[in-house]
């Protein structure tokens, strides 16, 4: 066009690329900055051109087949308004796209549920956890309804099952308190454990850039949650001195050798149930009478291998690397000794005593032989309770052994077990 003419549909249809050129540009006489680009191949597109910050700015509006003249003129007018204000339409487009993407991402973020992040939390923290702690996280969040691997029936949902599909943004103090109150009615101890694990997860979320801020602030610290927390009761189940004969007789006669040795080991060492269950043959030194326990406080602790305990271990089958092996357990070591212990308690006519109660019993029975508190604590793997204990007093194994042997002898005497160590090994003299 030799001069600007007002664009019309008819005019647009007639305009062609000038001969000998790759493209020609025609300008609208009505709308400033609006042009039509026609290529040698016949393609036609509306463009916008103006000056911004002393530089030429050219943008493609769109193909004439999808942009009617009136719509293209309106778009050119909008772009001209922006550039007159010093706004670069390209930058604005990028910012709008970013804002839209952020809005979409935030919308998706707001839909994230507890079940979406729980596996990621376990995966991230697992290297720092014990096997038992990891197992607890898996169990409290199981949905249930699966066929039991052992026994009949289906698995029960874990305490957190009802929260798994709740959006993180809905995990308010009121929601958590209502859940906790309901769970505490039927399984208060398990509910309290589940809450502590949930709290750990929610605290972890706040340190994750993509997940921070989703959970309402102060949800786990709210007064409603504190009020719903089950009252923590001090457990005091433990064997009394006069119960030892009945307990030992039942445990030694009513369960298989591995379970029997394991249960007696809990009482005679004060070890935690999982610590002793995961004892390997390489952790036992029969020559120098020691056992290496992998604990949750210091990672490793070495305790004496007392004579009667050595006798129990030496009689066990060496089926795999685990001392307390189990051919049916997936782990290869004893998995669920509680049922056997409960049967023994019933046979003996004794009240319920948990496996942890056996550990507690060791600490209590130590007092009968006036064992120094620090000695018993070091054998059991308790955290040091005083500054001096923590930084200065680490008793050598032979000192621990002197006291531990004395403790074992006293317990066996009270149980009515006549025990005679011999050079070639150990034997139990039946009465």
ROSE-255999 format. One line per 4 residues: number of its first residue (from 1); their letters; for each residue y, z, x of C-alpha. Coordinates in steps of 0.1 Angstrom, whole numbers. Layout:
BEGIN
NUM) A) Y,Z,X  ...
# end
This chain:
BEGIN
1) XXXX) 0,0,0  34,-9,14  50,20,-6  38,51,-23
5) XXXX) 25,46,-58  15,71,-83  -23,74,-83  -42,64,-114
9) XXXX) -78,58,-120  -72,21,-122  -52,20,-90  -78,40,-71
13) XXXX) -105,15,-82  -86,-14,-68  -76,-1,-34  -96,-14,-5
17) XXXX) -98,-9,33  -73,-32,51  -90,-61,69  -99,-54,105
21) XXXX) -97,-16,102  -123,11,99  -103,30,73  -71,28,54
25) XXXX) -51,57,40  -29,54,9  -4,81,-3  3,93,-38
29) XXXX) 39,89,-49  37,118,-72  20,146,-53  32,155,-18
33) XXXX) 5,154,8  -22,138,-14  -38,107,1  -67,84,-5
37) XXXX) -89,74,24  -109,42,20  -135,33,47  -147,-2,56
41) XXXX) -179,6,39  -161,12,6  -163,51,5  -132,66,-11
45) XXXX) -121,103,-7  -90,122,-16  -74,140,14  -45,164,19
49) XXXX) -21,162,49  8,183,58  25,201,87  15,237,95
53) XXXX) 29,256,125  43,224,139  9,208,138  -6,181,115
57) XXXX) -32,196,91  -55,172,73  -82,183,49  -107,164,28
61) XXXX) -105,173,-8  -135,153,-20  -151,120,-32  -132,101,-59
65) XXXX) -165,100,-79  -164,138,-84  -127,144,-82  -106,128,-110
69) XXXX) -70,120,-101  -55,148,-120  -79,174,-104  -72,160,-69
73) XXXX) -34,162,-76  -37,198,-87  -58,207,-56  -32,191,-33
77) XXXX) -5,210,-50  -24,243,-45  -29,235,-8  7,226,-4
81) XXXX) 17,259,-19  -5,278,6  8,259,37  44,264,25
85) XXXX) 37,301,28  22,297,63  -14,301,51  -40,279,66
89) XXXX) -63,268,38  -92,265,62  -89,301,73  -86,312,37
93) XXXX) -118,293,28  -136,310,57  -123,344,46  -132,338,10
97) XXXX) -167,327,20  -171,358,41  -158,380,13  -183,364,-11
101) XXXX) -211,368,13  -202,405,19  -200,410,-18  -234,395,-23
105) XXXX) -248,415,6  -233,447,-8  -248,439,-42  -282,435,-26
109) XXXX) -276,466,-6  -269,486,-37  -303,475,-50  -322,490,-21
113) XXXX) -347,516,-32  -364,545,-14  -396,525,-12  -378,498,7
117) XXXX) -366,521,35  -394,547,37  -418,524,57  -389,515,81
121) XXXX) -381,551,85  -417,560,94  -419,530,118  -387,540,136
125) XXXX) -395,576,140  -433,575,145  -431,575,183  -415,609,182
129) XXXX) -438,624,156  -472,640,158  -502,624,140  -501,651,114
133) XXXX) -463,647,107  -468,610,103  -497,615,79  -476,639,59
137) XXXX) -449,612,54  -476,587,43  -492,611,19  -461,624,1
141) XXXX) -450,588,-7  -484,574,-18  -483,560,-53  -518,571,-61
145) XXXX) -543,554,-84  -565,541,-56  -602,548,-53  -608,578,-31
149) XXXX) -624,571,2  -643,603,-1  -655,617,-34  -651,603,-68
153) XXXX) -620,594,-89  -586,581,-80  -560,594,-56  -531,614,-70
157) XXXX) -495,603,-66  -476,621,-39  -445,642,-48  -421,614,-38
161) XXXX) -439,587,-59  -415,592,-88  -385,586,-65  -398,555,-47
165) XXXX) -383,530,-72  -350,548,-75  -321,530,-59  -306,549,-29
169) XXXX) -272,547,-46  -287,567,-75  -302,595,-53  -275,619,-63
173) XXXX) -278,657,-61  -285,658,-98  -314,632,-94  -329,650,-65
177) XXXX) -326,684,-81  -343,672,-113  -371,657,-93  -375,689,-72
181) XXXX) -375,711,-102  -402,691,-119  -425,689,-88  -420,726,-80
185) XXXX) -435,736,-113  -470,723,-104  -470,722,-65  -441,742,-51
189) XXXX) -452,742,-15  -459,705,-14  -426,698,-32  -407,718,-6
193) XXXX) -424,699,22  -416,666,5  -380,675,1  -377,683,38
197) XXXX) -392,649,47  -369,632,22  -339,650,36  -349,637,71
201) XXXX) -351,602,58  -317,603,41  -301,618,72  -316,589,92
205) XXXX) -302,564,68  -266,576,75  -271,566,112  -282,531,103
209) XXXX) -254,506,101  -269,485,73  -278,515,52  -251,541,58
213) XXXX) -232,552,28  -257,541,2  -268,577,-7  -241,597,-25
217) XXXX) -224,620,-1  -238,655,0  -267,647,-22  -293,669,-3
221) XXXX) -268,697,3  -256,701,-33  -258,735,-50  -281,720,-77
225) XXXX) -306,710,-50  -305,744,-34  -310,761,-67  -341,739,-74
229) XXXX) -357,746,-41  -389,766,-45  -387,801,-32  -403,802,2
233) XXXX) -430,828,2  -444,843,33  -481,836,37  -501,865,49
237) XXXX) -537,853,44  -558,864,74  -591,880,82  -593,918,84
241) XXXX) -613,935,111  -640,947,86  -644,911,72  -654,896,105
245) XXXX) -691,902,102  -693,885,68  -671,856,79  -690,849,111
249) XXXX) -724,851,94  -714,827,66  -697,802,89  -725,801,114
253) XXXX) -752,797,87  -736,777,59  -720,747,77  -731,721,102
257) XXXX) -728,729,139  -696,709,145  -678,725,115  -691,759,125
261) XXXX) -678,755,161  -645,742,149  -639,770,124  -649,797,149
265) XXXX) -626,779,175  -596,782,152  -602,820,150  -609,825,186
269) XXXX) -581,804,201  -554,806,174  -548,769,178  -533,748,150
273) XXXX) -559,729,129  -549,694,141  -545,705,177  -581,717,179
277) XXXX) -595,688,158  -581,663,183  -596,681,213  -613,656,237
281) XXXX) -641,662,261  -617,653,289  -595,682,278  -623,707,284
285) XXXX) -630,720,319  -662,740,319  -660,747,356  -626,763,357
289) XXXX) -628,775,321  -597,759,306  -588,737,277  -558,714,274
293) XXXX) -543,715,240  -519,688,228  -493,708,207  -462,701,187
297) XXXX) -439,724,208  -443,715,244  -466,685,242  -494,701,263
301) XXXX) -505,736,269  -534,749,289  -553,779,276  -584,797,288
305) XXXX) -619,785,278  -635,818,269  -672,824,274  -683,823,238
309) XXXX) -661,794,230  -676,775,260  -710,782,246  -700,768,212
313) XXXX) -686,736,228  -715,730,252  -739,729,223  -721,701,204
317) XXXX) -733,665,205  -712,641,226  -710,612,201  -676,600,212
321) XXXX) -646,612,231  -638,639,205  -653,674,209  -654,680,172
325) XXXX) -667,645,163  -675,631,129  -696,600,124  -681,595,89
329) XXXX) -644,601,96  -622,570,103  -606,588,132  -639,598,148
333) XXXX) -631,635,147  -634,662,121  -611,653,92  -615,677,63
337) XXXX) -632,711,72  -616,730,43  -644,724,19  -670,737,43
341) XXXX) -648,767,50  -643,774,13  -681,773,7  -686,798,36
345) XXXX) -659,821,20  -677,820,-13  -710,828,2  -695,857,21
349) XXXX) -677,869,-10  -643,868,8  -609,859,-7  -593,826,1
353) XXXX) -582,821,37  -566,789,47  -573,772,80  -539,782,92
357) XXXX) -548,817,81  -575,817,108  -547,810,134  -527,838,118
361) XXXX) -558,860,121  -560,855,158  -525,867,163  -532,898,141
365) XXXX) -565,906,157  -548,904,192  -529,936,184  -562,956,182
369) XXXX) -566,952,219  -529,957,226  -524,922,238  -488,917,250
373) XXXX) -469,896,224  -460,870,250  -496,865,260  -507,858,224
377) XXXX) -478,836,218  -485,815,249  -521,811,240  -512,801,204
381) XXXX) -484,778,215  -456,796,197  -420,788,207  -406,814,231
385) XXXX) -387,840,210  -365,855,237  -343,842,265  -364,858,291
389) XXXX) -396,843,276  -381,809,274  -367,806,309  -386,829,332
393) XXXX) -420,841,320  -448,815,323  -480,834,328  -507,819,350
397) XXXX) -540,808,335  -560,836,351  -537,862,335  -541,846,301
401) XXXX) -579,844,307  -581,881,314  -565,889,280  -582,861,261
405) XXXX) -616,872,273  -609,907,262  -597,895,228  -629,874,223
409) XXXX) -652,902,233  -635,926,209  -637,900,180  -674,894,187
413) XXXX) -681,931,188  -665,936,154  -685,906,141  -717,922,152
417) XXXX) -725,893,176  -742,904,208  -730,880,235  -743,878,270
421) XXXX) -729,852,295  -754,841,321  -749,821,353  -767,790,341
425) XXXX) -750,789,308  -744,811,278  -766,823,251  -764,843,220
429) XXX) -788,872,216  -799,875,180  -801,909,165
# end
